Amino acid sequence: MAQKKQKVLVKGADGREKELILLQIAAKTAYVCPAGRYAEAVDNPDLWVGFPLTDVRSANGEPLTAS
């Protein structure tokens, strides 16, 4: 689980970017949720959506890496 609420930019299939909250990084997948659902998503992985790390950047534009 991510230590704190971290905003990330996620590129969707349509090429548009959306700001979401990072929940976890596992292997080459970043799991995110909308900011408004963060509190309930923390304990409910059914609300997480996975994106390839190549489509996710930090809010300041830097690529994310698996730790």
Biopython code that builds the backbone (N, CA, C, O; Angstrom):
import numpy as np
from Bio.PDB.StructureBuilder import StructureBuilder

atoms = [
    (1, "MET", "N", (0.846, -1.178, 0.000)),
    (1, "MET", "CA", (0.000, 0.000, 0.000)),
    (1, "MET", "C", (0.888, 1.237, 0.000)),
    (1, "MET", "O", (1.924, 1.272, 0.664)),
    (2, "ALA", "N", (0.478, 2.235, -0.740)),
    (2, "ALA", "CA", (1.229, 3.478, -0.770)),
    (2, "ALA", "C", (1.197, 4.118, 0.620)),
    (2, "ALA", "O", (0.187, 4.036, 1.318)),
    (3, "GLN", "N", (2.296, 4.753, 1.020)),
    (3, "GLN", "CA", (2.406, 5.346, 2.343)),
    (3, "GLN", "C", (1.474, 6.543, 2.521)),
    (3, "GLN", "O", (0.914, 6.727, 3.602)),
    (4, "LYS", "N", (1.301, 7.341, 1.503)),
    (4, "LYS", "CA", (0.459, 8.527, 1.594)),
    (4, "LYS", "C", (-0.305, 8.669, 0.290)),
    (4, "LYS", "O", (0.002, 8.007, -0.702)),
    (5, "LYS", "N", (-1.298, 9.535, 0.304)),
    (5, "LYS", "CA", (-2.057, 9.811, -0.907)),
    (5, "LYS", "C", (-1.133, 10.456, -1.924)),
    (5, "LYS", "O", (-0.629, 11.557, -1.699)),
    (6, "GLN", "N", (-0.911, 9.786, -3.030)),
    (6, "GLN", "CA", (-0.038, 10.325, -4.064)),
    (6, "GLN", "C", (-0.831, 10.477, -5.350)),
    (6, "GLN", "O", (-1.344, 9.497, -5.892)),
    (7, "LYS", "N", (-0.930, 11.710, -5.837)),
    (7, "LYS", "CA", (-1.610, 11.960, -7.099)),
    (7, "LYS", "C", (-0.705, 11.550, -8.245)),
    (7, "LYS", "O", (0.497, 11.814, -8.231)),
    (8, "VAL", "N", (-1.299, 10.899, -9.240)),
    (8, "VAL", "CA", (-0.559, 10.504, -10.429)),
    (8, "VAL", "C", (-1.382, 10.864, -11.662)),
    (8, "VAL", "O", (-2.597, 11.044, -11.582)),
    (9, "LEU", "N", (-0.703, 10.965, -12.798)),
    (9, "LEU", "CA", (-1.356, 11.188, -14.078)),
    (9, "LEU", "C", (-1.369, 9.864, -14.828)),
    (9, "LEU", "O", (-0.331, 9.224, -14.995)),
    (10, "VAL", "N", (-2.553, 9.460, -15.277)),
    (10, "VAL", "CA", (-2.714, 8.171, -15.940)),
    (10, "VAL", "C", (-3.238, 8.409, -17.350)),
    (10, "VAL", "O", (-4.216, 9.131, -17.545)),
    (11, "LYS", "N", (-2.569, 7.788, -18.343)),
    (11, "LYS", "CA", (-3.013, 7.903, -19.725)),
    (11, "LYS", "C", (-3.961, 6.756, -20.036)),
    (11, "LYS", "O", (-3.599, 5.587, -19.897)),
    (12, "GLY", "N", (-5.172, 7.090, -20.456)),
    (12, "GLY", "CA", (-6.174, 6.098, -20.795)),
    (12, "GLY", "C", (-6.020, 5.598, -22.218)),
    (12, "GLY", "O", (-5.147, 6.061, -22.951)),
    (13, "ALA", "N", (-6.859, 4.658, -22.611)),
    (13, "ALA", "CA", (-6.817, 4.081, -23.950)),
    (13, "ALA", "C", (-7.070, 5.130, -25.030)),
    (13, "ALA", "O", (-6.608, 4.985, -26.162)),
    (14, "ASP", "N", (-7.808, 6.193, -24.678)),
    (14, "ASP", "CA", (-8.106, 7.250, -25.643)),
    (14, "ASP", "C", (-6.983, 8.283, -25.742)),
    (14, "ASP", "O", (-7.085, 9.237, -26.513)),
    (15, "GLY", "N", (-5.915, 8.096, -24.964)),
    (15, "GLY", "CA", (-4.767, 8.997, -25.000)),
    (15, "GLY", "C", (-4.866, 10.180, -24.056)),
    (15, "GLY", "O", (-3.898, 10.925, -23.901)),
    (16, "ARG", "N", (-6.013, 10.370, -23.424)),
    (16, "ARG", "CA", (-6.176, 11.479, -22.479)),
    (16, "ARG", "C", (-5.585, 11.114, -21.124)),
    (16, "ARG", "O", (-5.587, 9.950, -20.722)),
    (17, "GLU", "N", (-5.081, 12.128, -20.426)),
    (17, "GLU", "CA", (-4.551, 11.905, -19.084)),
    (17, "GLU", "C", (-5.572, 12.338, -18.043)),
    (17, "GLU", "O", (-6.310, 13.305, -18.231)),
    (18, "LYS", "N", (-5.595, 11.601, -16.944)),
    (18, "LYS", "CA", (-6.504, 11.906, -15.839)),
    (18, "LYS", "C", (-5.718, 11.813, -14.542)),
    (18, "LYS", "O", (-4.850, 10.953, -14.398)),
    (19, "GLU", "N", (-6.020, 12.698, -13.599)),
    (19, "GLU", "CA", (-5.362, 12.666, -12.301)),
    (19, "GLU", "C", (-6.110, 11.692, -11.390)),
    (19, "GLU", "O", (-7.307, 11.854, -11.151)),
    (20, "LEU", "N", (-5.407, 10.688, -10.887)),
    (20, "LEU", "CA", (-5.959, 9.684, -9.985)),
    (20, "LEU", "C", (-5.037, 9.546, -8.782)),
    (20, "LEU", "O", (-3.989, 10.188, -8.719)),
    (21, "ILE", "N", (-5.430, 8.708, -7.830)),
    (21, "ILE", "CA", (-4.632, 8.479, -6.630)),
    (21, "ILE", "C", (-4.006, 7.084, -6.708)),
    (21, "ILE", "O", (-4.692, 6.101, -6.985)),
    (22, "LEU", "N", (-2.707, 7.012, -6.462)),
    (22, "LEU", "CA", (-1.982, 5.746, -6.481)),
    (22, "LEU", "C", (-2.245, 4.973, -5.197)),
    (22, "LEU", "O", (-2.135, 5.517, -4.098)),
    (23, "LEU", "N", (-2.595, 3.701, -5.346)),
    (23, "LEU", "CA", (-2.810, 2.830, -4.190)),
    (23, "LEU", "C", (-1.641, 1.871, -3.997)),
    (23, "LEU", "O", (-1.196, 1.640, -2.873)),
    (24, "GLN", "N", (-1.150, 1.315, -5.101)),
    (24, "GLN", "CA", (-0.088, 0.308, -4.983)),
    (24, "GLN", "C", (0.576, 0.122, -6.339)),
    (24, "GLN", "O", (-0.038, 0.323, -7.387)),
    (25, "ILE", "N", (1.853, -0.269, -6.293)),
    (25, "ILE", "CA", (2.562, -0.697, -7.496)),
    (25, "ILE", "C", (2.965, -2.141, -7.269)),
    (25, "ILE", "O", (3.593, -2.467, -6.262)),
    (26, "ALA", "N", (2.603, -3.004, -8.206)),
    (26, "ALA", "CA", (2.963, -4.420, -8.135)),
    (26, "ALA", "C", (3.504, -4.826, -9.498)),
    (26, "ALA", "O", (2.816, -4.729, -10.515)),
    (27, "ALA", "N", (4.748, -5.282, -9.496)),
    (27, "ALA", "CA", (5.429, -5.658, -10.744)),
    (27, "ALA", "C", (5.425, -4.459, -11.683)),
    (27, "ALA", "O", (6.000, -3.423, -11.349)),
    (28, "LYS", "N", (4.794, -4.570, -12.840)),
    (28, "LYS", "CA", (4.772, -3.472, -13.815)),
    (28, "LYS", "C", (3.392, -2.844, -13.928)),
    (28, "LYS", "O", (3.034, -2.303, -14.974)),
    (29, "THR", "N", (2.615, -2.918, -12.846)),
    (29, "THR", "CA", (1.252, -2.391, -12.838)),
    (29, "THR", "C", (1.065, -1.419, -11.678)),
    (29, "THR", "O", (1.457, -1.700, -10.545)),
    (30, "ALA", "N", (0.459, -0.272, -11.978)),
    (30, "ALA", "CA", (0.102, 0.706, -10.947)),
    (30, "ALA", "C", (-1.401, 0.604, -10.732)),
    (30, "ALA", "O", (-2.174, 0.640, -11.689)),
    (31, "TYR", "N", (-1.811, 0.477, -9.479)),
    (31, "TYR", "CA", (-3.221, 0.402, -9.131)),
    (31, "TYR", "C", (-3.658, 1.745, -8.584)),
    (31, "TYR", "O", (-3.045, 2.282, -7.662)),
    (32, "VAL", "N", (-4.721, 2.284, -9.158)),
    (32, "VAL", "CA", (-5.170, 3.632, -8.847)),
    (32, "VAL", "C", (-6.677, 3.661, -8.615)),
    (32, "VAL", "O", (-7.384, 2.688, -8.878)),
    (33, "CYS", "N", (-7.153, 4.806, -8.115)),
    (33, "CYS", "CA", (-8.588, 5.042, -7.958)),
    (33, "CYS", "C", (-8.824, 6.541, -8.031)),
    (33, "CYS", "O", (-7.884, 7.325, -7.898)),
    (34, "PRO", "N", (-10.076, 6.949, -8.242)),
    (34, "PRO", "CA", (-10.393, 8.381, -8.205)),
    (34, "PRO", "C", (-10.224, 8.935, -6.788)),
    (34, "PRO", "O", (-10.396, 8.207, -5.810)),
    (35, "ALA", "N", (-9.895, 10.193, -6.681)),
    (35, "ALA", "CA", (-9.672, 10.815, -5.369)),
    (35, "ALA", "C", (-10.891, 10.686, -4.464)),
    (35, "ALA", "O", (-10.741, 10.474, -3.261)),
    (36, "GLY", "N", (-12.079, 10.807, -5.014)),
    (36, "GLY", "CA", (-13.293, 10.736, -4.217)),
    (36, "GLY", "C", (-13.598, 9.364, -3.655)),
    (36, "GLY", "O", (-14.430, 9.238, -2.756)),
    (37, "ARG", "N", (-12.939, 8.328, -4.167)),
    (37, "ARG", "CA", (-13.179, 6.958, -3.693)),
    (37, "ARG", "C", (-12.009, 6.420, -2.878)),
    (37, "ARG", "O", (-12.010, 5.253, -2.485)),
    (38, "TYR", "N", (-11.011, 7.264, -2.623)),
    (38, "TYR", "CA", (-9.791, 6.800, -1.963)),
    (38, "TYR", "C", (-10.056, 6.145, -0.608)),
    (38, "TYR", "O", (-9.543, 5.058, -0.340)),
    (39, "ALA", "N", (-10.840, 6.784, 0.242)),
    (39, "ALA", "CA", (-11.059, 6.269, 1.603)),
    (39, "ALA", "C", (-11.621, 4.848, 1.584)),
    (39, "ALA", "O", (-11.179, 4.000, 2.360)),
    (40, "GLU", "N", (-12.578, 4.581, 0.716)),
    (40, "GLU", "CA", (-13.148, 3.237, 0.666)),
    (40, "GLU", "C", (-12.286, 2.271, -0.144)),
    (40, "GLU", "O", (-12.330, 1.064, 0.096)),
    (41, "ALA", "N", (-11.507, 2.776, -1.093)),
    (41, "ALA", "CA", (-10.674, 1.912, -1.926)),
    (41, "ALA", "C", (-9.461, 1.367, -1.173)),
    (41, "ALA", "O", (-8.964, 0.290, -1.500)),
    (42, "VAL", "N", (-8.986, 2.096, -0.175)),
    (42, "VAL", "CA", (-7.807, 1.651, 0.573)),
    (42, "VAL", "C", (-7.991, 0.221, 1.079)),
    (42, "VAL", "O", (-7.053, -0.575, 1.037)),
    (43, "ASP", "N", (-9.180, -0.107, 1.553)),
    (43, "ASP", "CA", (-9.441, -1.439, 2.093)),
    (43, "ASP", "C", (-10.264, -2.326, 1.161)),
    (43, "ASP", "O", (-10.679, -3.414, 1.560)),
    (44, "ASN", "N", (-10.507, -1.880, -0.072)),
    (44, "ASN", "CA", (-11.332, -2.647, -0.985)),
    (44, "ASN", "C", (-10.692, -2.714, -2.372)),
    (44, "ASN", "O", (-10.961, -1.858, -3.215)),
    (45, "PRO", "N", (-9.849, -3.719, -2.620)),
    (45, "PRO", "CA", (-9.165, -3.834, -3.911)),
    (45, "PRO", "C", (-10.116, -3.973, -5.108)),
    (45, "PRO", "O", (-9.684, -3.806, -6.249)),
    (46, "ASP", "N", (-11.385, -4.273, -4.875)),
    (46, "ASP", "CA", (-12.342, -4.341, -5.980)),
    (46, "ASP", "C", (-12.540, -2.976, -6.641)),
    (46, "ASP", "O", (-13.024, -2.899, -7.770)),
    (47, "LEU", "N", (-12.170, -1.909, -5.950)),
    (47, "LEU", "CA", (-12.318, -0.564, -6.486)),
    (47, "LEU", "C", (-11.054, -0.072, -7.194)),
    (47, "LEU", "O", (-11.049, 1.021, -7.759)),
    (48, "TRP", "N", (-9.994, -0.861, -7.170)),
    (48, "TRP", "CA", (-8.735, -0.482, -7.805)),
    (48, "TRP", "C", (-8.804, -0.761, -9.294)),
    (48, "TRP", "O", (-9.479, -1.693, -9.732)),
    (49, "VAL", "N", (-8.102, 0.054, -10.070)),
    (49, "VAL", "CA", (-7.956, -0.179, -11.507)),
    (49, "VAL", "C", (-6.464, -0.215, -11.789)),
    (49, "VAL", "O", (-5.722, 0.661, -11.344)),
    (50, "GLY", "N", (-6.024, -1.229, -12.531)),
    (50, "GLY", "CA", (-4.605, -1.378, -12.839)),
    (50, "GLY", "C", (-4.253, -0.815, -14.205)),
    (50, "GLY", "O", (-4.978, -1.014, -15.180)),
    (51, "PHE", "N", (-3.127, -0.108, -14.261)),
    (51, "PHE", "CA", (-2.597, 0.432, -15.508)),
    (51, "PHE", "C", (-1.127, 0.052, -15.617)),
    (51, "PHE", "O", (-0.441, -0.032, -14.599)),
    (52, "PRO", "N", (-0.628, -0.181, -16.828)),
    (52, "PRO", "CA", (0.811, -0.433, -16.989)),
    (52, "PRO", "C", (1.598, 0.783, -16.493)),
    (52, "PRO", "O", (1.188, 1.924, -16.706)),
    (53, "LEU", "N", (2.719, 0.533, -15.838)),
    (53, "LEU", "CA", (3.544, 1.640, -15.331)),
    (53, "LEU", "C", (3.948, 2.610, -16.429)),
    (53, "LEU", "O", (4.183, 3.787, -16.158)),
    (54, "THR", "N", (4.030, 2.132, -17.661)),
    (54, "THR", "CA", (4.419, 3.013, -18.766)),
    (54, "THR", "C", (3.368, 4.089, -19.037)),
    (54, "THR", "O", (3.666, 5.092, -19.685)),
    (55, "ASP", "N", (2.139, 3.890, -18.546)),
    (55, "ASP", "CA", (1.061, 4.858, -18.756)),
    (55, "ASP", "C", (0.801, 5.733, -17.535)),
    (55, "ASP", "O", (-0.169, 6.490, -17.516)),
    (56, "VAL", "N", (1.657, 5.638, -16.511)),
    (56, "VAL", "CA", (1.437, 6.370, -15.262)),
    (56, "VAL", "C", (2.672, 7.208, -14.939)),
    (56, "VAL", "O", (3.803, 6.726, -15.000)),
    (57, "ARG", "N", (2.428, 8.480, -14.593)),
    (57, "ARG", "CA", (3.513, 9.386, -14.191)),
    (57, "ARG", "C", (3.133, 10.060, -12.886)),
    (57, "ARG", "O", (1.953, 10.171, -12.553)),
    (58, "SER", "N", (4.130, 10.507, -12.156)),
    (58, "SER", "CA", (3.843, 11.277, -10.942)),
    (58, "SER", "C", (3.187, 12.590, -11.355)),
    (58, "SER", "O", (3.237, 12.969, -12.525)),
    (59, "ALA", "N", (2.580, 13.276, -10.410)),
    (59, "ALA", "CA", (1.892, 14.534, -10.713)),
    (59, "ALA", "C", (2.831, 15.583, -11.296)),
    (59, "ALA", "O", (2.386, 16.485, -12.006)),
    (60, "ASN", "N", (4.118, 15.475, -11.005)),
    (60, "ASN", "CA", (5.086, 16.439, -11.567)),
    (60, "ASN", "C", (5.704, 15.942, -12.872)),
    (60, "ASN", "O", (6.644, 16.554, -13.379)),
    (61, "GLY", "N", (5.182, 14.826, -13.427)),
    (61, "GLY", "CA", (5.595, 14.352, -14.741)),
    (61, "GLY", "C", (6.681, 13.309, -14.788)),
    (61, "GLY", "O", (7.062, 12.871, -15.874)),
    (62, "GLU", "N", (7.197, 12.890, -13.629)),
    (62, "GLU", "CA", (8.261, 11.890, -13.618)),
    (62, "GLU", "C", (7.678, 10.485, -13.725)),
    (62, "GLU", "O", (6.619, 10.213, -13.158)),
    (63, "PRO", "N", (8.359, 9.582, -14.450)),
    (63, "PRO", "CA", (7.871, 8.201, -14.536)),
    (63, "PRO", "C", (7.942, 7.505, -13.182)),
    (63, "PRO", "O", (8.821, 7.799, -12.373)),
    (64, "LEU", "N", (7.019, 6.587, -12.939)),
    (64, "LEU", "CA", (7.029, 5.792, -11.717)),
    (64, "LEU", "C", (7.837, 4.525, -11.951)),
    (64, "LEU", "O", (7.942, 4.041, -13.078)),
    (65, "THR", "N", (8.397, 4.004, -10.891)),
    (65, "THR", "CA", (9.119, 2.733, -10.967)),
    (65, "THR", "C", (8.669, 1.823, -9.853)),
    (65, "THR", "O", (8.278, 2.281, -8.779)),
    (66, "ALA", "N", (8.726, 0.524, -10.112)),
    (66, "ALA", "CA", (8.406, -0.450, -9.069)),
    (66, "ALA", "C", (9.533, -0.456, -8.058)),
    (66, "ALA", "O", (10.704, -0.425, -8.437)),
    (67, "SER", "N", (9.201, -0.494, -6.785)),
    (67, "SER", "CA", (10.226, -0.478, -5.728)),
    (67, "SER", "C", (10.706, -1.868, -5.430)),
    (67, "SER", "O", (11.567, -2.052, -4.569)),
]
sb = StructureBuilder()
sb.init_structure("model")
sb.init_model(0)
sb.init_chain("A")
sb.init_seg("    ")
for serial, (resi, resn, name, xyz) in enumerate(atoms, 1):
    if name == "N":
        sb.init_residue(resn, " ", resi, " ")
    sb.init_atom(name, np.array(xyz, "f"), 0.0, 1.0, " ", f" {name:<3s}", serial, name[0])
structure = sb.get_structure()
